Amino acid sequence: QVQLVESGGGLVQAGGSLRLSCAASGRTLYAMGWFRQAPGKEREFVAGITWSGGSTLYADSVKGRFTISRDNAKNTVYLQMNSLKPEDTAVYYCAARRGQESSYIATKAALYGFWGPGSQVTVSS
């Protein structure tokens, strides 16, 4: 029902910035989230946003450095990543779920039914 494709990943030095984009097909009324997974580690929640963009939520590890936003006219969600650290190195995944809530944001990967293929982000020290 929806297809997701991430872009914008790459190699960056510590302290630098990257902007990830996730282009979504279909209707725009999906809650969106970003997750990341490093080799040998569990997939973890990074940031989420409601379908309207009225509410956002961030993992403590990225709060103050990352910003999630969406442009429903373009069916695109973004993750602006500033002050990147080597520990941010991971494959970043865009995810979507059917959610009409105005403020609730799911943080469990199992609650998201649609996923992009992922985009590698590597931060060198």
DSSP file with accessible surface (Angstrom, degrees, kcal/mol):
  #  RESIDUE AA STRUCTURE BP1 BP2  ACC     N-H-->O    O-->H-N    N-H-->O    O-->H-N    TCO  KAPPA ALPHA  PHI   PSI    X-CA   Y-CA   Z-CA
    1    1 A Q              0   0  146      0, 0.0     2,-0.3     0, 0.0    26,-0.2   0.000 360.0 360.0 360.0 -27.6    0.0    0.0    0.0
    2    2 A V        -     0   0   13     24,-0.1     2,-0.4    94,-0.1    24,-0.1  -0.998 360.0-158.1-141.7 142.0    3.0    2.3    0.5
    3    3 A Q        -     0   0  148     -2,-0.3    22,-2.0   111,-0.1     2,-0.4  -0.966   9.4-161.1-120.9 139.7    6.6    2.2   -0.7
    4    4 A L  E     -A   24   0A  10    111,-0.4     2,-0.4    -2,-0.4    20,-0.2  -0.956   8.9-177.8-125.0 138.8    9.5    3.9    1.0
    5    5 A V  E     -A   23   0A  87     18,-1.5    18,-2.3    -2,-0.4     2,-0.2  -0.971  13.1-152.0-138.2 121.1   12.9    4.8   -0.4
    6    6 A E  E     +A   22   0A  15     -2,-0.4     2,-0.3    16,-0.2    16,-0.2  -0.579  18.9 168.9 -89.3 154.4   15.6    6.5    1.6
    7    7 A S  E     +A   21   0A  67     14,-2.1    14,-2.7    -2,-0.2   112,-0.1  -0.973  42.9  64.4-154.1 162.7   18.4    8.8    0.2
    8    8 A G        +     0   0   39     -2,-0.3    11,-0.3     1,-0.3    14,-0.0   0.379  63.6 132.2 104.8  -3.6   21.0   11.2    1.5
    9    9 A G        +     0   0   31     12,-0.1     2,-0.3     9,-0.1    -1,-0.3  -0.177  22.4 114.0 -73.5 172.3   23.3    8.8    3.4
   10   10 A G  E     -d  121   0B  29    110,-0.8   112,-2.6   109,-0.1     2,-0.4  -0.991  62.7 -41.7 160.4-163.1   27.0    8.7    3.0
   11   11 A L  E     +d  122   0B 129     -2,-0.3     2,-0.3   110,-0.2   112,-0.2  -0.855  53.6 165.9-102.5 132.2   30.4    9.4    4.7
   12   12 A V  E     -d  123   0B  25    110,-2.5   112,-2.3    -2,-0.4     2,-0.1  -0.987  34.1-111.8-144.5 149.8   30.9   12.4    6.9
   13   13 A Q  E >   -d  124   0B 152     -2,-0.3     3,-2.3   110,-0.2    71,-0.2  -0.473  50.6 -82.4 -78.4 153.4   33.4   13.6    9.4
   14   14 A A  T 3  S+     0   0   49    110,-2.5    71,-0.2     1,-0.3    -1,-0.1  -0.302 119.9  28.6 -54.3 136.2   32.5   13.9   13.1
   15   15 A G  T 3  S+     0   0   54     69,-3.1    68,-0.6     1,-0.3    -1,-0.3   0.251 100.3 113.8  92.2 -10.4   30.8   17.1   13.8
   16   16 A G    <   -     0   0   22     -3,-2.3    68,-2.2    68,-0.2     2,-0.3  -0.092  58.7-120.8 -84.7-173.9   29.4   17.3   10.3
   17   17 A S        -     0   0   60     65,-0.2     2,-0.3    66,-0.2    65,-0.2  -0.930  20.8-179.2-133.5 152.3   25.8   17.1    9.0
   18   18 A L  E     - B   0  81A  32     63,-2.1    63,-3.3    -2,-0.3     2,-0.5  -0.982  16.1-146.5-143.1 151.9   23.7   15.0    6.7
   19   19 A R  E     - B   0  80A 121    -11,-0.3     2,-0.3    -2,-0.3    61,-0.2  -0.976  13.5-159.1-122.0 117.9   20.1   15.2    5.7
   20   20 A L  E     - B   0  79A   0     59,-2.6    59,-2.3    -2,-0.5     2,-0.4  -0.734   7.0-161.7 -91.8 143.0   18.2   11.9    5.0
   21   21 A S  E     -AB   7  78A  28    -14,-2.7   -14,-2.1    -2,-0.3     2,-0.4  -0.940   7.8-163.2-123.3 148.1   15.1   11.9    2.9
   22   22 A a  E     -AB   6  77A   0     55,-2.1    55,-2.0    -2,-0.4     2,-0.5  -0.950   7.9-157.9-132.9 111.0   12.4    9.3    2.6
   23   23 A A  E     -AB   5  76A  53    -18,-2.3   -18,-1.5    -2,-0.4     2,-0.4  -0.789  13.4-164.2 -91.3 127.6   10.1    9.4   -0.4
   24   24 A A  E     -A    4   0A  22     51,-3.1   -20,-0.2    -2,-0.5     2,-0.1  -0.905   7.5-148.2-116.7 139.5    6.7    7.7    0.2
   25   25 A S        +     0   0   47    -22,-2.0    50,-0.0    -2,-0.4     2,-0.0  -0.439  61.1  26.8 -91.1 173.2    4.2    6.6   -2.3
   26   26 A G  S    S-     0   0   44     -2,-0.1   -24,-0.1   -24,-0.1    -2,-0.1  -0.236 106.6  -3.7  75.9-161.2    0.4    6.4   -1.7
   27   27 A R        -     0   0   96    -26,-0.2     3,-0.0     1,-0.1     0, 0.0  -0.172  57.4-134.3 -68.0 159.7   -1.6    8.5    0.7
   28   28 A T  S    S+     0   0   45      1,-0.1     2,-2.2    44,-0.0    -1,-0.1   0.559  77.6  99.9 -92.3  -9.7    0.1   11.0    3.0
   29   29 A L        +     0   0   55     23,-0.0    70,-0.4     2,-0.0     2,-0.4  -0.375  55.4 116.2 -83.6  63.1   -1.8   10.1    6.2
   30   30 A Y        -     0   0    5     -2,-2.2     2,-0.3    21,-0.2    68,-0.2  -0.989  65.0-126.3-125.7 138.7    0.9    7.9    7.7
   31   31 A A  E     -E   97   0B   5     66,-2.4    66,-2.2    -2,-0.4     2,-0.3  -0.634  35.8-151.6 -74.5 143.9    2.9    8.4   10.9
   32   32 A M  E     +EF  96  49B   7     17,-2.3    17,-2.8    -2,-0.3     2,-0.3  -0.896  17.2 179.7-124.8 150.7    6.6    8.2   10.1
   33   33 A G  E     -EF  95  48B   0     62,-2.4    62,-2.6    -2,-0.3     2,-0.4  -0.972  20.4-138.4-145.5 158.2    9.7    7.1   12.0
   34   34 A W  E     +EF  94  47B   0     13,-3.2    12,-2.7    -2,-0.3    13,-1.6  -0.983  23.9 176.8-116.4 132.6   13.4    6.8   11.6
   35   35 A F  E     -EF  93  45B   2     58,-2.6    58,-3.2    -2,-0.4     2,-0.3  -0.863   9.7-157.9-125.2 161.8   15.3    3.8   13.0
   36   36 A R  E     -EF  92  44B  12      8,-2.2     8,-2.9    -2,-0.3     2,-0.4  -0.987   4.7-165.7-141.8 154.2   18.9    2.8   12.8
   37   37 A Q  E     -E   91   0B  61     54,-2.0    54,-2.4    -2,-0.3     6,-0.1  -0.958   4.1-162.2-144.1 120.5   20.8   -0.4   13.2
   38   38 A A    >   -     0   0   22     -2,-0.4     3,-2.4     4,-0.3    52,-0.1  -0.650  47.2 -75.4 -94.2 156.9   24.6   -0.8   13.6
   39   39 A P  T 3  S+     0   0  125      0, 0.0    -1,-0.1     0, 0.0     3,-0.1  -0.264 118.9   6.6 -54.6 129.3   26.3   -4.2   13.0
   40   40 A G  T 3  S+     0   0   93      1,-0.2     2,-0.3    -3,-0.1    -3,-0.0   0.503 112.2 104.0  77.4   4.3   25.7   -6.6   15.8
   41   41 A K  S <  S-     0   0  141     -3,-2.4    -1,-0.2     1,-0.0     2,-0.1  -0.804  75.0-100.5-118.8 161.3   23.2   -4.3   17.5
   42   42 A E        -     0   0  171     -2,-0.3    -4,-0.3     1,-0.1     2,-0.2  -0.434  45.4 -97.7 -75.9 147.4   19.4   -4.2   17.8
   43   43 A R        -     0   0   73     -6,-0.1     2,-0.4    -2,-0.1    -6,-0.2  -0.486  49.6-161.5 -64.9 131.7   17.4   -1.8   15.6
   44   44 A E  E     -F   36   0B  86     -8,-2.9    -8,-2.2    -2,-0.2     2,-0.2  -0.900  20.0-107.8-125.2 149.5   16.7    1.3   17.6
   45   45 A F  E     +F   35   0B  26     -2,-0.4   -10,-0.2    62,-0.2     3,-0.1  -0.475  34.1 170.2 -70.5 137.2   14.2    4.1   17.4
   46   46 A V  E     -     0   0B   1    -12,-2.7    13,-2.5     1,-0.4     2,-0.3   0.744  59.7 -21.4-112.6 -53.7   15.7    7.5   16.4
   47   47 A A  E     -FG  34  58B   0    -13,-1.6   -13,-3.2    11,-0.2    -1,-0.4  -0.989  53.3-164.8-159.9 153.6   12.8    9.9   15.7
   48   48 A G  E     -FG  33  57B   0      9,-2.3     9,-1.9    -2,-0.3     2,-0.3  -0.967   0.8-166.7-143.3 159.3    9.1    9.9   14.9
   49   49 A I  E     -FG  32  56B   6    -17,-2.8   -17,-2.3    -2,-0.3     7,-0.2  -0.997  23.7-117.5-147.6 141.4    6.5   12.3   13.6
   50   50 A T    >   -     0   0    1      5,-1.9     3,-1.0    -2,-0.3   -20,-0.1  -0.246  38.9 -99.7 -73.3 168.3    2.7   12.1   13.5
   51   51 A W  T 3  S+     0   0   76     50,-0.4   -21,-0.2    48,-0.4    -1,-0.1   0.822 124.6  44.7 -60.6 -31.9    0.8   12.2   10.2
   52   52 A S  T 3  S-     0   0   57    -23,-0.1    -1,-0.3    50,-0.1    20,-0.1   0.624 107.7-123.1 -85.8 -14.4    0.1   15.9   10.6
   53   53 A G  S <  S+     0   0   30     -3,-1.0    -2,-0.1     2,-0.2    17,-0.1   0.502  78.4 121.2  81.6   5.6    3.6   16.8   11.6
   54   54 A G        +     0   0   62      1,-0.1     2,-0.4    48,-0.1    48,-0.1   0.701  69.7  38.3 -76.8 -20.8    2.2   18.3   14.8
   55   55 A S        -     0   0   34     49,-0.1    -5,-1.9     2,-0.0     2,-0.3  -0.988  63.0-178.1-133.6 142.5    4.1   16.1   17.2
   56   56 A T  E     -G   49   0B  66     -2,-0.4     2,-0.3    -7,-0.2    -7,-0.2  -0.930   6.0-164.5-133.5 159.9    7.6   14.7   17.2
   57   57 A L  E     -G   48   0B  70     -9,-1.9    -9,-2.3    -2,-0.3     2,-0.4  -0.994   6.0-166.0-146.6 140.0    9.7   12.5   19.4
   58   58 A Y  E     -G   47   0B  40     -2,-0.3   -11,-0.2   -11,-0.2     2,-0.1  -0.945  26.4-111.6-128.9 146.9   13.4   11.8   19.6
   59   59 A A    >>  -     0   0   20    -13,-2.5     3,-1.6    -2,-0.4     4,-1.3  -0.457  35.4-117.4 -66.5 147.7   15.6    9.2   21.2
   60   60 A D  T 34 S+     0   0  138      1,-0.3     3,-0.2     2,-0.2    -1,-0.1   0.839 112.0  63.3 -57.8 -32.1   17.7   10.7   24.1
   61   61 A S  T 34 S+     0   0   56      1,-0.2    -1,-0.3     3,-0.0   -15,-0.1   0.696 114.9  29.3 -68.4 -19.7   20.9    9.9   22.2
   62   62 A V  T X> S+     0   0    0     -3,-1.6     3,-2.4   -16,-0.2     4,-2.2   0.468  84.8 127.4-118.4  -5.6   20.0   12.3   19.3
   63   63 A K  T 3< S+     0   0  122     -4,-1.3     4,-0.1     1,-0.3   -16,-0.0  -0.292  80.2  17.9 -58.9 131.4   17.8   14.9   21.0
   64   64 A G  T 34 S+     0   0   83      2,-0.5    -1,-0.3     1,-0.0     3,-0.1   0.242 125.4  58.3  90.6 -13.8   19.2   18.4   20.3
   65   65 A R  T <4 S+     0   0   30     -3,-2.4    17,-1.9     1,-0.2     2,-0.3   0.690  98.4  53.2-114.1 -34.7   21.2   17.2   17.3
   66   66 A F  E  <  -C   81   0A   4     -4,-2.2    -2,-0.5    15,-0.2     2,-0.4  -0.793  59.6-165.4-107.5 149.6   18.6   15.6   15.0
   67   67 A T  E     -C   80   0A  72     13,-2.4    13,-3.0    -2,-0.3     2,-0.4  -0.988   4.3-158.4-135.8 125.3   15.4   17.1   13.6
   68   68 A I  E     +C   79   0A   5     -2,-0.4     2,-0.3    11,-0.2    11,-0.2  -0.823  23.1 158.1-100.5 141.2   12.6   15.1   11.9
   69   69 A S  E     -C   78   0A  43      9,-1.7     9,-3.1    -2,-0.4     2,-0.3  -0.952  21.6-148.7-151.4 168.1   10.2   16.9    9.6
   70   70 A R  E     -C   77   0A  43     -2,-0.3     2,-0.5     7,-0.3     7,-0.2  -0.995  11.5-156.4-145.8 152.0    7.8   16.1    6.8
   71   71 A D  E >>> -C   76   0A  55      5,-3.0     5,-1.8    -2,-0.3     3,-1.2  -0.902  10.4-172.7-125.7  97.3    6.4   17.7    3.7
   72   72 A N  T 345S+     0   0   44     -2,-0.5     3,-0.4     1,-0.3    -1,-0.1   0.779  83.0  64.0 -66.7 -25.8    3.1   16.1    3.0
   73   73 A A  T 345S+     0   0   98      1,-0.2    -1,-0.3    -3,-0.1   -45,-0.0   0.806 114.1  34.3 -65.0 -28.1    2.7   17.9   -0.4
   74   74 A K  T <45S-     0   0  137     -3,-1.2    -1,-0.2     2,-0.2    -2,-0.2   0.380 106.1-126.6-103.8   0.0    5.9   16.0   -1.5
   75   75 A N  T  <5 +     0   0   45     -4,-0.5   -51,-3.1    -3,-0.4     2,-0.4   0.909  67.5 132.0  52.5  46.1    5.1   12.8    0.5
   76   76 A T  E   < -BC  23  71A  22     -5,-1.8    -5,-3.0   -53,-0.2     2,-0.4  -0.984  44.2-162.5-134.6 138.4    8.5   13.1    2.0
   77   77 A V  E     -BC  22  70A   2    -55,-2.0   -55,-2.1    -2,-0.4     2,-0.3  -0.925  16.1-157.3-116.6 146.1    9.9   12.9    5.5
   78   78 A Y  E     -BC  21  69A  41     -9,-3.1    -9,-1.7    -2,-0.4     2,-0.4  -0.864  15.6-159.6-123.4 154.7   13.4   14.2    6.5
   79   79 A L  E     -BC  20  68A   0    -59,-2.3   -59,-2.6    -2,-0.3     2,-0.6  -0.901  12.0-161.8-132.6 104.3   15.9   13.6    9.1
   80   80 A Q  E     -BC  19  67A  37    -13,-3.0   -13,-2.4    -2,-0.4     2,-0.6  -0.788  10.1-165.3 -85.2 121.2   18.4   16.5    9.6
   81   81 A M  E     +BC  18  66A   0    -63,-3.3   -63,-2.1    -2,-0.6     2,-0.3  -0.939  11.4 174.0-116.4 114.8   21.4   15.2   11.4
   82   82 A N        +     0   0   59    -17,-1.9   -65,-0.2    -2,-0.6   -66,-0.2  -0.769  59.5  22.5-115.3 163.1   23.8   17.7   12.9
   83   83 A S  S    S-     0   0   68    -68,-0.6    -1,-0.2    -2,-0.3   -66,-0.2   0.906  84.9-159.2  49.2  48.9   26.9   17.4   15.1
   84   84 A L        -     0   0    3    -68,-2.2   -69,-3.1    -3,-0.2   -68,-0.2  -0.254   8.2-158.9 -65.1 144.4   27.3   13.8   14.0
   85   85 A K    >   -     0   0   86    -71,-0.2     3,-2.4    -3,-0.1     4,-0.3  -0.847  31.5-110.7-119.6 155.9   29.3   11.4   16.1
   86   86 A P  G >  S+     0   0   50      0, 0.0     3,-1.9     0, 0.0    37,-0.4   0.851 117.1  63.5 -54.8 -33.5   31.0    8.1   15.3
   87   87 A E  G 3  S+     0   0  126      1,-0.3   -49,-0.0   -49,-0.0    -3,-0.0   0.566  88.8  69.6 -70.4  -7.4   28.4    6.3   17.3
   88   88 A D  G <  S+     0   0    1     -3,-2.4    -1,-0.3    35,-0.0     2,-0.2   0.537  70.8 120.7 -81.6  -8.0   25.8    7.5   14.9
   89   89 A T    <   +     0   0   40     -3,-1.9     2,-0.3    -4,-0.3    33,-0.2  -0.395  40.8 105.6 -60.9 124.5   27.2    5.2   12.3
   90   90 A A  E    S- H   0 121B   3     31,-2.0    31,-2.6    -2,-0.2     2,-0.6  -0.968  76.3 -78.3-178.4 171.4   24.5    2.8   11.2
   91   91 A V  E     -EH  37 120B  35    -54,-2.4   -54,-2.0    -2,-0.3     2,-0.5  -0.855  48.7-146.6 -87.5 126.1   22.1    1.8    8.5
   92   92 A Y  E     -EH  36 119B   0     27,-3.0    27,-1.9    -2,-0.6     2,-0.4  -0.837  13.0-162.9-101.6 131.3   19.1    4.2    8.8
   93   93 A Y  E     -E   35   0B  40    -58,-3.2   -58,-2.6    -2,-0.5     2,-0.4  -0.923  12.1-144.1-117.5 135.9   15.7    3.0    7.9
   94   94 A a  E     -E   34   0B   0     -2,-0.4    22,-2.4   -60,-0.2     2,-0.3  -0.780  25.6-174.2 -90.4 139.5   12.5    5.0    7.2
   95   95 A A  E     -EI  33 115B   0    -62,-2.6   -62,-2.4    -2,-0.4     2,-0.3  -0.968  10.3-162.0-137.4 153.4    9.3    3.4    8.5
   96   96 A A  E     +EI  32 114B   0     18,-2.3    18,-1.8    -2,-0.3    17,-0.8  -0.966   6.8 179.5-135.7 149.7    5.6    4.1    8.2
   97   97 A R  E     -E   31   0B  33    -66,-2.2   -66,-2.4    -2,-0.3     2,-0.8  -0.989  38.3-105.3-145.0 151.4    2.5    3.1   10.1
   98   98 A R        +     0   0  117     -2,-0.3     2,-0.3   -68,-0.2   -68,-0.2  -0.689  57.7 152.5 -76.7 110.1   -1.2    3.9    9.8
   99   99 A G        +     0   0    3     -2,-0.8   -48,-0.4   -70,-0.4    -2,-0.1  -0.943  32.0 178.7-148.5 123.3   -1.8    6.3   12.6
  100  100 A Q        +     0   0  107     -2,-0.3    -1,-0.1   -50,-0.1   -70,-0.0   0.359  45.2 127.6-101.6   2.8   -4.4    9.0   13.0
  101  101 A E        -     0   0   72      1,-0.1   -50,-0.4     3,-0.1    -2,-0.1  -0.279  54.0-146.6 -62.6 145.8   -3.3   10.0   16.5
  102  102 A S  S    S+     0   0   90    -52,-0.1   -52,-0.1   -51,-0.1    -1,-0.1   0.722  91.1   4.0 -84.8 -23.1   -2.6   13.7   17.0
  103  103 A S  S    S+     0   0   82    -54,-0.1     2,-0.2   -49,-0.1    -1,-0.1   0.567  97.5 105.6-136.6 -22.4    0.3   13.2   19.5
  104  104 A Y        -     0   0  108    -55,-0.0     2,-0.4     1,-0.0    -3,-0.1  -0.478  43.3-173.0 -71.2 133.5    1.1    9.5   20.0
  105  105 A I        -     0   0   18     -2,-0.2     2,-0.2   -55,-0.1   -55,-0.1  -0.986  18.4-134.7-129.2 121.8    4.3    8.3   18.4
  106  106 A A        -     0   0    1     -2,-0.4    -9,-0.0     1,-0.1    -2,-0.0  -0.515  18.5-176.9 -75.5 140.2    5.2    4.6   18.4
  107  107 A T        +     0   0   66     -2,-0.2     2,-0.5   -62,-0.1   -62,-0.2   0.452  55.1  93.8-114.6  -5.5    8.8    3.8   19.3
  108  108 A K    >   -     0   0  146      1,-0.1     3,-1.7   -64,-0.1     4,-0.3  -0.778  68.8-142.1 -93.0 131.6    8.7    0.0   18.7
  109  109 A A  G >  S+     0   0   34     -2,-0.5     3,-1.8     1,-0.3    -1,-0.1   0.841  98.6  65.5 -59.4 -33.2    9.8   -1.2   15.3
  110  110 A A  G 3  S+     0   0   97      1,-0.3    -1,-0.3     3,-0.0    -2,-0.0   0.688  92.8  62.3 -65.4 -18.2    7.1   -3.9   15.4
  111  111 A L  G <  S+     0   0   76     -3,-1.7     2,-0.5   -14,-0.0    -1,-0.3   0.513  88.5  81.3 -86.0  -5.8    4.4   -1.2   15.3
  112  112 A Y    <   -     0   0    7     -3,-1.8   -15,-0.2    -4,-0.3   -80,-0.0  -0.904  57.8-172.1-102.4 125.4    5.6    0.0   11.9
  113  113 A G        +     0   0   58    -17,-0.8     2,-0.4    -2,-0.5   -16,-0.2   0.608  64.7  54.7 -94.9 -11.8    4.3   -2.0    9.0
  114  114 A F  E     -I   96   0B  43    -18,-1.8   -18,-2.3  -113,-0.0     2,-0.3  -0.980  61.9-178.6-131.3 135.9    6.2   -0.5    6.1
  115  115 A W  E     -I   95   0B  78     -2,-0.4  -111,-0.4   -20,-0.2   -20,-0.2  -0.964  21.0-133.6-136.0 145.3   10.0   -0.1    5.7
  116  116 A G        -     0   0    8    -22,-2.4  -111,-0.2    -2,-0.3     3,-0.1  -0.403  37.9-104.1 -84.2 172.4   12.5    1.3    3.2
  117  117 A P        -     0   0  100      0, 0.0  -112,-0.1     0, 0.0   -24,-0.1   0.647  64.1-113.3 -75.4 -14.5   15.6   -0.6    2.2
  118  118 A G        -     0   0   22    -24,-0.1     2,-0.4     1,-0.1   -25,-0.2   0.002  17.7-123.0 100.6 155.5   17.9    1.5    4.4
  119  119 A S  E     - H   0  92B  19    -27,-1.9   -27,-3.0    -3,-0.1     2,-0.3  -0.992  23.6-123.2-139.6 128.6   20.7    4.0    3.8
  120  120 A Q  E     - H   0  91B  91     -2,-0.4  -110,-0.8   -29,-0.2     2,-0.5  -0.535  23.1-172.3 -77.0 131.5   24.2    3.8    5.2
  121  121 A V  E     -dH  10  90B   0    -31,-2.6   -31,-2.0    -2,-0.3     2,-0.5  -0.992   4.1-175.8-121.7 122.1   25.5    6.6    7.3
  122  122 A T  E     -d   11   0B  51   -112,-2.6  -110,-2.5    -2,-0.5     2,-0.6  -0.981   6.3-166.9-122.7 124.7   29.2    6.5    8.3
  123  123 A V  E     -d   12   0B   7     -2,-0.5     2,-0.3   -37,-0.4  -110,-0.2  -0.947  10.4-154.1-113.9 118.1   30.7    9.0   10.6
  124  124 A S  E      d   13   0B  45   -112,-2.3  -110,-2.5    -2,-0.6    -2,-0.0  -0.646 360.0 360.0 -92.2 148.5   34.5    9.1   10.8
  125  125 A S              0   0  140     -2,-0.3    -1,-0.1  -112,-0.2   -40,-0.0  -0.435 360.0 360.0 -95.5 360.0   36.4   10.4   13.8
